Amino acid sequence: MEGSYQKQVIITPSRCDATSRLSLHSIFVLFQDIASEHAESLGIGGIALAQKGLFWLTVRTRVRVYSRPRMMEEATVQTWLGKFAPGDLRTDRYYRLTCGDRLVAEGRTEWAILRLADNSVVRMREVGMPDVEILEETVCDAPFSRFRADFAEDDFSMEHIVRPSDVDLGQHMNNTAYVRTILDTFTVPELKSLRPAELEICFRQPCFGGQSLTVRRKAVEGGWLFAVLHPDGKQAALAQLLTQPE
């Protein structure tokens, strides 16, 4: 079985932001979707796992952006599996987005497998990982960041009610919905002038439909830090957005 998978996509208007370019949120969606397609082709997709009472869980993701294609450009999105062992609790998956010879973005996601009955993390052998070709290539392979969470009251940015459209088949807020929420802390003019270089997000605790979340944002050197918080102050997610230098 192929350890990598790719497809052609068109940068349709629904994937673009106010700049008529591929949005940062849509890059995360493209990467999530192709991971799902590849997993299905290998027999380890969401449907197969659900039959075992299991669910793929995103632990953290880093996406690095080099350019953003314009509306209606054609792009190639690719994904491949990282090395894993049956006893592993987590595994990596990698991504690349290109327009012709131009590298647009690349990413890395750390995944785990959740047992829905008790919300426990299980080992890869629970899935029955197929015998696939594993590529040696890696991207975004620097250690994931250790975010500091020393936000103040003045860092309050917005509240977000978890809508039904945010909720996925795992019955909690989808990881791409957090990205959309973080970007909603900016105004339209701010987003139009934003030159994203890298967005890294770490998921701490799940959120469910109807919950009221608080989003805090503070400027740091080179970008911003974000915290998505439950009403009791517990962290749902932490993120860092870095921008390209002027």
C-alpha positions as CSV (number, residue, x, y, z in Angstrom):
1,M,0.0,0.0,0.0
2,E,1.1,3.5,-0.8
3,G,2.4,5.5,2.2
4,S,1.8,8.7,0.3
5,Y,-1.2,10.2,-1.4
6,Q,-1.8,13.3,-3.5
7,K,-4.6,15.0,-5.5
8,Q,-5.2,18.1,-7.5
9,V,-7.4,20.9,-6.1
10,I,-8.7,24.2,-7.4
11,I,-8.5,27.2,-5.1
12,T,-12.2,27.9,-5.3
13,P,-13.8,31.1,-3.8
14,S,-15.0,29.2,-0.7
15,R,-11.3,28.4,0.1
16,C,-10.3,32.1,-0.1
17,D,-10.3,35.0,2.3
18,A,-10.9,38.7,1.7
19,T,-7.6,38.9,-0.2
20,S,-8.8,36.4,-2.9
21,R,-6.0,34.1,-1.8
22,L,-6.2,30.7,-0.1
23,S,-7.0,31.3,3.5
24,L,-4.9,30.0,6.4
25,H,-7.9,28.2,7.7
26,S,-8.4,26.5,4.3
27,I,-4.8,25.2,4.3
28,F,-5.6,23.4,7.5
29,V,-8.8,22.0,6.0
30,L,-7.1,20.8,2.9
31,F,-4.5,19.0,5.0
32,Q,-7.1,17.5,7.3
33,D,-9.2,16.3,4.3
34,I,-6.4,14.7,2.4
35,A,-5.3,12.9,5.6
36,S,-8.8,11.5,5.9
37,E,-8.9,10.4,2.2
38,H,-5.5,8.7,2.6
39,A,-6.5,7.0,5.8
40,E,-9.8,5.7,4.2
41,S,-7.8,4.2,1.3
42,L,-5.6,2.4,3.8
43,G,-8.6,1.0,5.8
44,I,-7.8,3.1,8.9
45,G,-10.2,6.1,8.2
46,G,-12.8,7.5,10.5
47,I,-15.5,5.0,9.5
48,A,-13.3,2.0,10.1
49,L,-12.1,3.3,13.5
50,A,-15.7,4.1,14.6
51,Q,-16.6,0.5,14.1
52,K,-14.0,-0.3,16.7
53,G,-15.1,2.5,19.0
54,L,-12.0,4.5,18.2
55,F,-11.3,8.0,16.8
56,W,-8.3,9.7,15.3
57,L,-7.3,12.6,17.6
58,T,-5.2,15.6,16.6
59,V,-2.7,16.4,19.3
60,R,-0.9,19.3,17.7
61,T,-0.3,20.7,14.2
62,R,2.3,23.0,12.7
63,V,1.7,24.5,9.3
64,R,4.4,26.6,7.6
65,V,3.3,29.0,4.8
66,Y,5.5,30.3,2.0
67,S,3.0,31.8,-0.3
68,R,-0.8,31.7,-0.8
69,P,-2.2,30.9,-4.2
70,R,-4.9,33.1,-5.8
71,M,-8.5,32.2,-6.4
72,M,-9.0,29.5,-9.2
73,E,-5.3,28.5,-9.3
74,E,-4.7,24.8,-9.5
75,A,-2.7,23.2,-6.7
76,T,-1.4,19.8,-5.6
77,V,-1.9,18.6,-2.0
78,Q,0.1,15.7,-0.8
79,T,0.3,13.7,2.5
80,W,2.4,10.8,3.8
81,L,2.8,8.8,7.0
82,G,5.6,9.2,9.4
83,K,7.4,6.3,11.1
84,F,5.5,4.4,13.8
85,A,5.6,1.2,15.8
86,P,2.6,-0.9,17.1
87,G,3.4,0.2,20.6
88,D,3.4,3.9,19.9
89,L,0.8,6.2,21.5
90,R,1.3,8.9,18.8
91,T,2.4,9.1,15.2
92,D,3.2,11.9,12.7
93,R,1.7,12.7,9.4
94,Y,3.2,15.2,6.9
95,Y,1.7,17.4,4.2
96,R,2.8,19.5,1.3
97,L,0.9,22.0,-0.9
98,T,2.4,23.2,-4.2
99,C,1.3,25.2,-7.3
100,G,3.4,23.9,-10.1
101,D,7.0,24.1,-8.9
102,R,6.2,26.6,-6.2
103,L,6.0,25.4,-2.6
104,V,3.0,26.9,-1.0
105,A,2.8,25.3,2.4
106,E,3.9,22.3,4.4
107,G,2.8,20.8,7.7
108,R,3.1,18.1,10.3
109,T,0.4,16.8,12.6
110,E,0.9,14.6,15.6
111,W,-1.9,12.1,16.0
112,A,-3.2,9.8,18.7
113,I,-6.1,7.3,18.8
114,L,-8.9,7.8,21.3
115,R,-11.1,5.1,22.7
116,L,-14.5,6.8,22.8
117,A,-15.9,4.7,25.6
118,D,-13.6,6.1,28.2
119,N,-11.7,8.9,26.3
120,S,-8.4,7.0,26.8
121,V,-5.5,7.1,24.4
122,V,-4.6,3.7,23.0
123,R,-1.6,2.2,21.1
124,M,-1.4,2.0,17.3
125,R,-1.9,-1.8,17.5
126,E,-5.5,-1.1,18.4
127,V,-6.1,0.2,14.9
128,G,-4.3,-2.6,13.0
129,M,-2.0,-0.3,11.0
130,P,-1.5,-1.6,7.5
131,D,1.8,-2.6,6.0
132,V,2.6,0.6,4.0
133,E,5.6,2.2,2.5
134,I,7.0,4.8,4.9
135,L,8.8,7.7,3.3
136,E,12.0,8.9,4.9
137,E,11.2,12.5,4.2
138,T,10.0,14.8,6.9
139,V,8.9,18.5,7.1
140,C,8.3,20.9,9.9
141,D,10.3,18.5,12.0
142,A,11.7,20.8,14.7
143,P,10.3,20.0,18.1
144,F,6.8,21.3,18.8
145,S,6.7,24.5,20.9
146,R,6.2,24.5,24.6
147,F,3.7,27.4,24.9
148,R,3.7,29.6,28.0
149,A,0.1,30.3,29.1
150,D,0.6,33.5,31.2
151,F,-2.3,35.5,29.7
152,A,-3.7,38.4,31.5
153,E,-7.3,39.7,31.7
154,D,-6.3,42.5,29.3
155,D,-5.5,39.8,26.7
156,F,-9.2,39.0,26.3
157,S,-10.2,39.1,22.6
158,M,-13.6,37.4,22.1
159,E,-16.0,34.8,23.2
160,H,-17.0,31.9,21.0
161,I,-20.0,29.7,21.4
162,V,-19.3,26.2,20.0
163,R,-21.9,25.9,17.2
164,P,-23.3,22.7,15.8
165,S,-21.3,23.4,12.6
166,D,-18.1,23.3,14.7
167,V,-18.8,19.7,15.9
168,D,-17.4,16.7,14.0
169,L,-18.1,12.9,14.1
170,G,-16.1,12.6,17.4
171,Q,-18.9,14.9,18.9
172,H,-16.5,17.6,19.8
173,M,-15.2,20.8,18.2
174,N,-13.2,20.0,15.1
175,N,-9.6,21.0,15.1
176,T,-10.0,23.3,12.1
177,A,-12.8,25.2,13.8
178,Y,-10.2,26.3,16.4
179,V,-8.1,27.8,13.6
180,R,-11.1,29.7,12.3
181,T,-11.9,30.9,15.8
182,I,-8.4,32.2,16.3
183,L,-8.4,34.0,13.0
184,D,-11.7,35.6,13.9
185,T,-9.9,37.6,16.6
186,F,-8.6,39.8,13.8
187,T,-10.5,42.4,11.8
188,V,-10.9,42.2,8.1
189,P,-8.3,44.9,7.4
190,E,-5.9,43.2,9.8
191,L,-6.4,39.8,8.0
192,K,-5.9,41.4,4.6
193,S,-2.6,42.8,5.7
194,L,-1.5,39.6,7.5
195,R,1.4,37.7,6.1
196,P,1.3,34.4,7.9
197,A,4.5,32.4,8.1
198,E,3.6,29.6,10.5
199,L,0.7,28.6,12.7
200,E,1.1,26.0,15.4
201,I,-1.7,24.8,17.6
202,C,-1.7,22.4,20.5
203,F,-5.0,20.8,21.6
204,R,-5.4,20.3,25.3
205,Q,-9.1,19.5,26.1
206,P,-12.1,18.9,23.9
207,C,-14.9,21.3,23.5
208,F,-18.5,20.4,22.9
209,G,-21.5,22.0,21.2
210,G,-23.1,24.9,23.2
211,Q,-20.0,25.6,25.3
212,S,-18.9,29.2,25.7
213,L,-15.2,29.6,25.1
214,T,-13.0,32.6,25.8
215,V,-10.2,33.5,23.4
216,R,-7.2,35.5,24.6
217,R,-4.6,36.9,22.3
218,K,-1.3,38.8,22.9
219,A,1.4,40.1,20.7
220,V,4.8,38.6,21.0
221,E,8.0,39.1,18.9
222,G,7.2,38.0,15.4
223,G,3.5,37.3,15.9
224,W,0.8,36.4,18.4
225,L,0.0,33.8,21.1
226,F,-3.5,32.6,21.6
227,A,-5.4,30.7,24.3
228,V,-8.8,29.1,23.9
229,L,-10.2,28.6,27.4
230,H,-13.2,26.8,29.0
231,P,-15.4,28.8,31.3
232,D,-13.5,27.3,34.3
233,G,-10.2,28.7,32.8
234,K,-8.9,25.3,31.7
235,Q,-7.1,25.3,28.4
236,A,-8.9,23.9,25.3
237,A,-6.1,24.9,23.0
238,L,-2.9,27.1,22.7
239,A,-1.6,28.5,19.5
240,Q,1.2,30.6,18.0
241,L,0.9,32.6,14.8
242,L,4.2,33.9,13.3
243,T,4.3,36.3,10.4
244,Q,6.7,37.0,7.6
245,P,9.1,39.8,8.2
246,E,8.4,43.1,6.5
